[in-house]
Amino acid sequence: MSTHDTLDDAQVFITELFASHARFQPLKEAVVCGEVRRNWGEFDANISRVAHALLGAGLQQGDRVAVLMGNCVEMLEAVFGIVRAGGCAVPLSGLLTGDQLAALITDSGAIGAIATVDFQARLDTASTPAEGLRPGLRVLHGAAGPVAGWMPLADFLSGMPTGLPHVRLRQSDAFNIIYSSGTTGLPKGIVQTHRARLHWAFSNAIEMGFRDTSRALTTTSLYSNGTWLMMLPVLFAGGTLVVMPGFDVARFLGLLREERITHTFLVPSQSLMVLAHPALAGFEVARDAPGLEVILSAGSPLRSDTKRAVIERFGNRVIELYGFSEGFASMLKPWHPAEKFSTVGTPVMGFEIRILDDEGRELPRGEIGEIAAYGGGMMREYHGRPEATAQLIWKDERGRSFIRSGDIGRLDAEGFLSILDRKKDMIISGGFNVFPADIEQVVAGHPAVQDVTVIGIPHERWGETPLALVIAREGIQVSPTELMAWANERLAKHQRLGAVELRSDFPRNALGKVLKKDLRSPYWVALGRTL
């Protein structure tokens, strides 16, 4: 080595770590989904086949490829194959229509798509075609026969090498674009780099105790960013990922036992389903899941009563995560002090938070304001939306760019974060700020309430008034009048409900978060208000 040679350009990339796992533990299980089981050697080889096929079809570094697939091993191989080839993966939601899928493909600038039949059928019948998809980069998995305009995945990968392609990655390159869960208008594409995803992997692996013996169970859609809280750390650590094709409570409990699961992820609505299911009566953690270490709750706020019920049934294994895809997370862990139970803990390693007032000034500990965050897992930008990106940025005293979350919270003296509500969900009634989450905690205490969400609706005198939308427990009869009287006895005067309505379900995104904007809209549209 000459005096001018250096080693300071050595870098670690996630898909190269996968290749290392394949070299040193090729027969160990990497991914399980339904009847499909891949060891690390097979999984990594397929990732390389996808990468080489894409490069052979003309993929250039930084090109974007859409992934339109449900939960399956091939979906993961497609995503990581795109990344290994130097491309940017764009996983899209299975909840979208053909027109919405086409719009997001066009918005992302994707030149190719790897799809399953259900997505392909929607896309091909969309009224507006997806622009930019090249004929040789329209790849289909799972079709019973030939489909015009699409190449079978098996043919696309046939004869491809299984070694690493000669692609030079950079930490600043785009790893993926995740679209926010917008339901009206075009969602924003969150661009996450290799650096951000590496931070996501190692920080969550350390915080939740993942290692190469871990076996993680995902219960939500692989295209959703929250699912990656389980998926990416366990694969990063060289463990085993078990993927549910779709959520079913009895099957979930069965997989905890059969697959010897150590870590799993439930959104709050799934926790409620598990707690209410008859199959839980025959499940004993000590017997059926003795190795279970972590139940992660994320995606939407976990009510205190639900959390206590999960802990009572499964033991003190719950880690509650608050975060947003743009780049921040905090965790409340089982060993944190009991008096912090109602908080969402402290920032995940590598993150900082500040609390801001309406003028963008930093507030002291104990004051209520907007949460702003900074750290290694931050997004690079909103794809193609520089103005929206700029609106998020708040600069600290060192000139660092924090992301404004739109959430209202408070830091206590020890640095534990409490979430009060979304800024846009806050109700202003008679000049008072009313936080729906506070009301939801009270209403949830009624024995007839299975789930509740509170929104603000128009009121002639107060401007807005709280409306509680309630899903009642199965087999229990309760009237809206009874519920409202019971709750209002326990609420402060400015929090009192103006009405209660019973519902059978709530509109939700892929992680079970209630879409309050959709619920509010019918009440305000007559007034010409845009939400």
Secondary structure, DSSP 8 states (H G I E B T S, - for coil): --TT---TT----HHHHHHHHHHH-TTSEEEEETTEEEEHHHHHHHHHHHHHHHHHTT--TT-EEEEE--SSHHHHHHHHHHHHTT-EEEE--TTS-HHHHHHHHHHHT-SEEEEEHHHHHHHHT-SS--TT--GGGEEEES-SS--TT-EEHHHHHTT---S-------TTSEEEEEE---SSS---EEEEEHHHHHHHHHHHHHHHT--TT-EEEE-S-TTSGGGHHHHHHHHHTT-EEEE-SS--HHHHHHHHHHTT-SEEEE-HHHHHHHHH-GGGGG--HHHH-TT--EEEE-SS---HHHHHHHHHHH-S-EEEEEEETTTEEEEE-TTS-GGGTTS--EE-TTEEEEEE-TTS-B--TT-EEEEEEEETT--SEETT-HHHHHHHEEE-TT--EEEEEEEEEEE-TTS-EEEEEEGGG-EEETTEEE-HHHHHHHHTTSTTEEEEEEEEEEETTTEEEEEEEEEE-TT----HHHHHHHHHTTS-GGG--SEEEE-S---B-TT--B-HHHHHHHHHGGGT---
